[in-house]
Amino acid sequence: MMEKKQIVAQLLAAKKASGKIYDQLAKALGLCNVYVAQLFRLQVQLKKETEANLVTPVPGLTGNLLEVPK
């Protein structure tokens, strides 16, 4: 199993590759930008209803990153 630091690095790399900033992602998801930033740092739990919407603006998020126990 990957270390938390490795997972966070991959999550942030996927976000960067999407070209989106936290404000853009928050607006697309209807969420607060702070909450979205915490999602990418594994500081809050990703809800199933948010998961499907997050993959659209950040296509680099793979199933293994989304299924990490938080």
N, CA, C and O atoms as CSV, one atom per row, in Angstrom:
chain,resi,resn,atom,element,x,y,z
A,1,MET,N,N,0.841,-1.190,0.000
A,1,MET,CA,C,0.000,0.000,0.000
A,1,MET,C,C,0.884,1.251,0.000
A,1,MET,O,O,1.927,1.289,0.652
A,2,MET,N,N,0.454,2.256,-0.731
A,2,MET,CA,C,1.237,3.486,-0.833
A,2,MET,C,C,1.153,4.308,0.448
A,2,MET,O,O,0.175,4.247,1.192
A,3,GLU,N,N,2.199,5.068,0.673
A,3,GLU,CA,C,2.230,6.006,1.784
A,3,GLU,C,C,1.319,7.190,1.459
A,3,GLU,O,O,1.069,7.497,0.293
A,4,LYS,N,N,0.835,7.842,2.500
A,4,LYS,CA,C,-0.040,8.999,2.316
A,4,LYS,C,C,0.652,10.079,1.478
A,4,LYS,O,O,0.020,10.688,0.615
A,5,LYS,N,N,1.946,10.320,1.726
A,5,LYS,CA,C,2.672,11.341,0.970
A,5,LYS,C,C,2.678,11.041,-0.521
A,5,LYS,O,O,2.544,11.947,-1.343
A,6,GLN,N,N,2.832,9.768,-0.868
A,6,GLN,CA,C,2.850,9.370,-2.276
A,6,GLN,C,C,1.480,9.577,-2.926
A,6,GLN,O,O,1.378,10.026,-4.068
A,7,ILE,N,N,0.450,9.246,-2.184
A,7,ILE,CA,C,-0.910,9.396,-2.706
A,7,ILE,C,C,-1.233,10.871,-2.904
A,7,ILE,O,O,-1.783,11.260,-3.934
A,8,VAL,N,N,-0.890,11.691,-1.915
A,8,VAL,CA,C,-1.130,13.131,-2.022
A,8,VAL,C,C,-0.377,13.694,-3.226
A,8,VAL,O,O,-0.917,14.512,-3.970
A,9,ALA,N,N,0.850,13.264,-3.417
A,9,ALA,CA,C,1.635,13.728,-4.567
A,9,ALA,C,C,0.941,13.365,-5.876
A,9,ALA,O,O,0.909,14.176,-6.801
A,10,GLN,N,N,0.392,12.169,-5.966
A,10,GLN,CA,C,-0.304,11.747,-7.186
A,10,GLN,C,C,-1.603,12.524,-7.379
A,10,GLN,O,O,-1.951,12.890,-8.502
A,11,LEU,N,N,-2.313,12.771,-6.291
A,11,LEU,CA,C,-3.547,13.558,-6.373
A,11,LEU,C,C,-3.252,14.977,-6.861
A,11,LEU,O,O,-3.951,15.504,-7.726
A,12,LEU,N,N,-2.212,15.583,-6.296
A,12,LEU,CA,C,-1.848,16.947,-6.685
A,12,LEU,C,C,-1.335,16.991,-8.122
A,12,LEU,O,O,-1.568,17.966,-8.836
A,13,ALA,N,N,-0.644,15.946,-8.543
A,13,ALA,CA,C,-0.175,15.878,-9.931
A,13,ALA,C,C,-1.365,15.784,-10.892
A,13,ALA,O,O,-1.354,16.406,-11.955
A,14,ALA,N,N,-2.372,15.022,-10.526
A,14,ALA,CA,C,-3.576,14.905,-11.364
A,14,ALA,C,C,-4.296,16.246,-11.447
A,14,ALA,O,O,-4.791,16.625,-12.508
A,15,LYS,N,N,-4.352,16.958,-10.331
A,15,LYS,CA,C,-4.986,18.279,-10.322
A,15,LYS,C,C,-4.217,19.240,-11.213
A,15,LYS,O,O,-4.810,19.975,-12.003
A,16,LYS,N,N,-2.898,19.232,-11.083
A,16,LYS,CA,C,-2.062,20.114,-11.892
A,16,LYS,C,C,-2.226,19.803,-13.377
A,16,LYS,O,O,-2.326,20.715,-14.199
A,17,ALA,N,N,-2.253,18.526,-13.717
A,17,ALA,CA,C,-2.408,18.118,-15.118
A,17,ALA,C,C,-3.757,18.547,-15.688
A,17,ALA,O,O,-3.890,18.746,-16.896
A,18,SER,N,N,-4.747,18.687,-14.827
A,18,SER,CA,C,-6.070,19.118,-15.288
A,18,SER,C,C,-6.083,20.598,-15.670
A,18,SER,O,O,-6.961,21.050,-16.404
A,19,GLY,N,N,-5.092,21.353,-15.162
A,19,GLY,CA,C,-5.029,22.782,-15.442
A,19,GLY,C,C,-6.016,23.603,-14.635
A,19,GLY,O,O,-6.193,24.794,-14.892
A,20,LYS,N,N,-6.655,22.980,-13.667
A,20,LYS,CA,C,-7.661,23.659,-12.852
A,20,LYS,C,C,-7.057,24.087,-11.512
A,20,LYS,O,O,-6.176,23.422,-10.967
A,21,ILE,N,N,-7.556,25.212,-11.000
A,21,ILE,CA,C,-7.181,25.634,-9.652
A,21,ILE,C,C,-8.314,25.253,-8.716
A,21,ILE,O,O,-9.405,24.891,-9.159
A,22,TYR,N,N,-8.049,25.336,-7.416
A,22,TYR,CA,C,-9.055,24.918,-6.440
A,22,TYR,C,C,-10.362,25.683,-6.594
A,22,TYR,O,O,-11.435,25.098,-6.448
A,23,ASP,N,N,-10.296,26.968,-6.884
A,23,ASP,CA,C,-11.525,27.754,-7.062
A,23,ASP,C,C,-12.368,27.222,-8.217
A,23,ASP,O,O,-13.592,27.144,-8.105
A,24,GLN,N,N,-11.727,26.857,-9.316
A,24,GLN,CA,C,-12.458,26.315,-10.467
A,24,GLN,C,C,-13.094,24.969,-10.128
A,24,GLN,O,O,-14.244,24.708,-10.482
A,25,LEU,N,N,-12.340,24.130,-9.447
A,25,LEU,CA,C,-12.874,22.821,-9.067
A,25,LEU,C,C,-14.032,22.978,-8.085
A,25,LEU,O,O,-15.049,22.293,-8.203
A,26,ALA,N,N,-13.877,23.876,-7.124
A,26,ALA,CA,C,-14.929,24.108,-6.135
A,26,ALA,C,C,-16.216,24.571,-6.817
A,26,ALA,O,O,-17.305,24.100,-6.490
A,27,LYS,N,N,-16.080,25.489,-7.759
A,27,LYS,CA,C,-17.254,25.997,-8.473
A,27,LYS,C,C,-17.924,24.880,-9.269
A,27,LYS,O,O,-19.150,24.764,-9.269
A,28,ALA,N,N,-17.127,24.062,-9.943
A,28,ALA,CA,C,-17.672,22.956,-10.738
A,28,ALA,C,C,-18.388,21.927,-9.869
A,28,ALA,O,O,-19.351,21.298,-10.307
A,29,LEU,N,N,-17.915,21.761,-8.641
A,29,LEU,CA,C,-18.484,20.761,-7.736
A,29,LEU,C,C,-19.552,21.331,-6.814
A,29,LEU,O,O,-20.268,20.583,-6.147
A,30,GLY,N,N,-19.659,22.667,-6.776
A,30,GLY,CA,C,-20.605,23.293,-5.849
A,30,GLY,C,C,-20.140,23.186,-4.413
A,30,GLY,O,O,-20.948,23.072,-3.492
A,31,LEU,N,N,-18.822,23.225,-4.228
A,31,LEU,CA,C,-18.239,23.072,-2.893
A,31,LEU,C,C,-17.345,24.263,-2.574
A,31,LEU,O,O,-17.062,25.092,-3.439
A,32,CYS,N,N,-16.911,24.336,-1.340
A,32,CYS,CA,C,-15.976,25.361,-0.885
A,32,CYS,C,C,-14.566,25.000,-1.362
A,32,CYS,O,O,-14.187,23.829,-1.353
A,33,ASN,N,N,-13.792,26.006,-1.777
A,33,ASN,CA,C,-12.443,25.732,-2.282
A,33,ASN,C,C,-11.526,25.154,-1.211
A,33,ASN,O,O,-10.617,24.388,-1.532
A,34,VAL,N,N,-11.745,25.500,0.043
A,34,VAL,CA,C,-10.932,24.947,1.127
A,34,VAL,C,C,-11.195,23.442,1.255
A,34,VAL,O,O,-10.262,22.658,1.429
A,35,TYR,N,N,-12.457,23.050,1.170
A,35,TYR,CA,C,-12.811,21.633,1.246
A,35,TYR,C,C,-12.172,20.860,0.092
A,35,TYR,O,O,-11.658,19.759,0.286
A,36,VAL,N,N,-12.206,21.441,-1.107
A,36,VAL,CA,C,-11.617,20.788,-2.275
A,36,VAL,C,C,-10.111,20.630,-2.082
A,36,VAL,O,O,-9.552,19.581,-2.404
A,37,ALA,N,N,-9.455,21.657,-1.561
A,37,ALA,CA,C,-8.021,21.565,-1.297
A,37,ALA,C,C,-7.735,20.468,-0.283
A,37,ALA,O,O,-6.753,19.737,-0.416
A,38,GLN,N,N,-8.584,20.351,0.723
A,38,GLN,CA,C,-8.401,19.305,1.728
A,38,GLN,C,C,-8.604,17.917,1.135
A,38,GLN,O,O,-7.952,16.963,1.560
A,39,LEU,N,N,-9.495,17.792,0.163
A,39,LEU,CA,C,-9.686,16.502,-0.518
A,39,LEU,C,C,-8.391,16.030,-1.164
A,39,LEU,O,O,-8.029,14.857,-1.066
A,40,PHE,N,N,-7.696,16.951,-1.826
A,40,PHE,CA,C,-6.465,16.593,-2.528
A,40,PHE,C,C,-5.301,16.337,-1.585
A,40,PHE,O,O,-4.261,15.827,-2.003
A,41,ARG,N,N,-5.467,16.685,-0.320
A,41,ARG,CA,C,-4.426,16.433,0.676
A,41,ARG,C,C,-4.830,15.338,1.664
A,41,ARG,O,O,-4.179,15.126,2.686
A,42,LEU,N,N,-5.925,14.648,1.329
A,42,LEU,CA,C,-6.454,13.550,2.158
A,42,LEU,C,C,-6.733,13.986,3.594
A,42,LEU,O,O,-6.511,13.226,4.537
A,43,GLN,N,N,-7.217,15.206,3.749
A,43,GLN,CA,C,-7.534,15.727,5.078
A,43,GLN,C,C,-9.016,15.603,5.401
A,43,GLN,O,O,-9.414,15.752,6.556
A,44,VAL,N,N,-9.831,15.334,4.392
A,44,VAL,CA,C,-11.265,15.114,4.581
A,44,VAL,C,C,-11.668,13.912,3.738
A,44,VAL,O,O,-10.961,13.519,2.810
A,45,GLN,N,N,-12.801,13.347,4.074
A,45,GLN,CA,C,-13.281,12.167,3.367
A,45,GLN,C,C,-14.028,12.559,2.099
A,45,GLN,O,O,-14.829,13.493,2.100
A,46,LEU,N,N,-13.760,11.847,1.038
A,46,LEU,CA,C,-14.438,12.054,-0.241
A,46,LEU,C,C,-15.763,11.311,-0.213
A,46,LEU,O,O,-15.802,10.095,-0.023
A,47,LYS,N,N,-16.833,12.043,-0.402
A,47,LYS,CA,C,-18.158,11.435,-0.412
A,47,LYS,C,C,-18.423,10.848,-1.792
A,47,LYS,O,O,-17.959,11.378,-2.801
A,48,LYS,N,N,-19.163,9.763,-1.829
A,48,LYS,CA,C,-19.442,9.061,-3.092
A,48,LYS,C,C,-20.084,9.981,-4.123
A,48,LYS,O,O,-19.746,9.913,-5.305
A,49,GLU,N,N,-21.004,10.841,-3.694
A,49,GLU,CA,C,-21.674,11.719,-4.658
A,49,GLU,C,C,-20.718,12.766,-5.237
A,49,GLU,O,O,-20.938,13.254,-6.346
A,50,THR,N,N,-19.675,13.111,-4.508
A,50,THR,CA,C,-18.677,14.063,-4.988
A,50,THR,C,C,-17.680,13.366,-5.907
A,50,THR,O,O,-17.171,13.968,-6.852
A,51,GLU,N,N,-17.408,12.106,-5.627
A,51,GLU,CA,C,-16.408,11.348,-6.387
A,51,GLU,C,C,-16.685,11.364,-7.889
A,51,GLU,O,O,-15.788,11.643,-8.685
A,52,ALA,N,N,-17.905,11.069,-8.271
A,52,ALA,CA,C,-18.246,11.017,-9.694
A,52,ALA,C,C,-18.063,12.379,-10.360
A,52,ALA,O,O,-17.618,12.458,-11.505
A,53,ASN,N,N,-18.403,13.438,-9.651
A,53,ASN,CA,C,-18.282,14.784,-10.211
A,53,ASN,C,C,-16.835,15.251,-10.277
A,53,ASN,O,O,-16.501,16.096,-11.107
A,54,LEU,N,N,-15.991,14.730,-9.441
A,54,LEU,CA,C,-14.590,15.156,-9.383
A,54,LEU,C,C,-13.775,14.589,-10.543
A,54,LEU,O,O,-12.813,15.215,-10.988
A,55,VAL,N,N,-14.146,13.430,-11.024
A,55,VAL,CA,C,-13.397,12.787,-12.097
A,55,VAL,C,C,-13.544,13.552,-13.419
A,55,VAL,O,O,-12.637,13.532,-14.251
A,56,THR,N,N,-14.666,14.212,-13.609
A,56,THR,CA,C,-14.881,14.955,-14.858
A,56,THR,C,C,-13.875,16.099,-15.029
A,56,THR,O,O,-13.208,16.166,-16.061
A,57,PRO,N,N,-13.746,17.012,-14.035
A,57,PRO,CA,C,-12.777,18.092,-14.225
A,57,PRO,C,C,-11.325,17.675,-14.011
A,57,PRO,O,O,-10.407,18.375,-14.439
A,58,VAL,N,N,-11.114,16.530,-13.347
A,58,VAL,CA,C,-9.748,16.042,-13.097
A,58,VAL,C,C,-9.670,14.599,-13.596
A,58,VAL,O,O,-9.699,13.664,-12.797
A,59,PRO,N,N,-9.571,14.417,-14.910
A,59,PRO,CA,C,-9.614,13.071,-15.483
A,59,PRO,C,C,-8.441,12.175,-15.060
A,59,PRO,O,O,-8.520,10.956,-15.214
A,60,GLY,N,N,-7.376,12.745,-14.539
A,60,GLY,CA,C,-6.241,11.940,-14.113
A,60,GLY,C,C,-6.469,11.179,-12.824
A,60,GLY,O,O,-5.626,10.384,-12.410
A,61,LEU,N,N,-7.604,11.419,-12.188
A,61,LEU,CA,C,-7.901,10.683,-10.963
A,61,LEU,C,C,-8.346,9.283,-11.336
A,61,LEU,O,O,-9.383,9.090,-11.971
A,62,THR,N,N,-7.558,8.328,-10.938
A,62,THR,CA,C,-7.880,6.939,-11.247
A,62,THR,C,C,-8.583,6.304,-10.064
A,62,THR,O,O,-8.562,6.834,-8.954
A,63,GLY,N,N,-9.194,5.183,-10.310
A,63,GLY,CA,C,-9.932,4.487,-9.258
A,63,GLY,C,C,-9.105,4.205,-8.028
A,63,GLY,O,O,-9.603,4.316,-6.908
A,64,ASN,N,N,-7.819,3.835,-8.219
A,64,ASN,CA,C,-7.010,3.492,-7.056
A,64,ASN,C,C,-6.755,4.705,-6.165
A,64,ASN,O,O,-6.596,4.551,-4.954
A,65,LEU,N,N,-6.713,5.897,-6.734
A,65,LEU,CA,C,-6.549,7.098,-5.916
A,65,LEU,C,C,-7.831,7.457,-5.202
A,65,LEU,O,O,-7.794,7.963,-4.080
A,66,LEU,N,N,-8.963,7.206,-5.830
A,66,LEU,CA,C,-10.241,7.536,-5.234
A,66,LEU,C,C,-10.677,6.536,-4.182
A,66,LEU,O,O,-11.500,6.856,-3.324
A,67,GLU,N,N,-10.136,5.331,-4.239
A,67,GLU,CA,C,-10.550,4.288,-3.298
A,67,GLU,C,C,-9.635,4.172,-2.086
A,67,GLU,O,O,-9.775,3.244,-1.290
A,68,VAL,N,N,-8.711,5.096,-1.943
A,68,VAL,CA,C,-7.786,5.053,-0.814
A,68,VAL,C,C,-8.558,5.259,0.472
A,68,VAL,O,O,-9.342,6.202,0.573
A,69,PRO,N,N,-8.356,4.393,1.465
A,69,PRO,CA,C,-9.021,4.609,2.750
A,69,PRO,C,C,-8.507,5.894,3.378
A,69,PRO,O,O,-7.303,6.145,3.433
A,70,LYS,N,N,-9.438,6.691,3.845
A,70,LYS,CA,C,-9.056,7.980,4.420
A,70,LYS,C,C,-9.258,8.002,5.908
A,70,LYS,O,O,-8.986,9.014,6.553
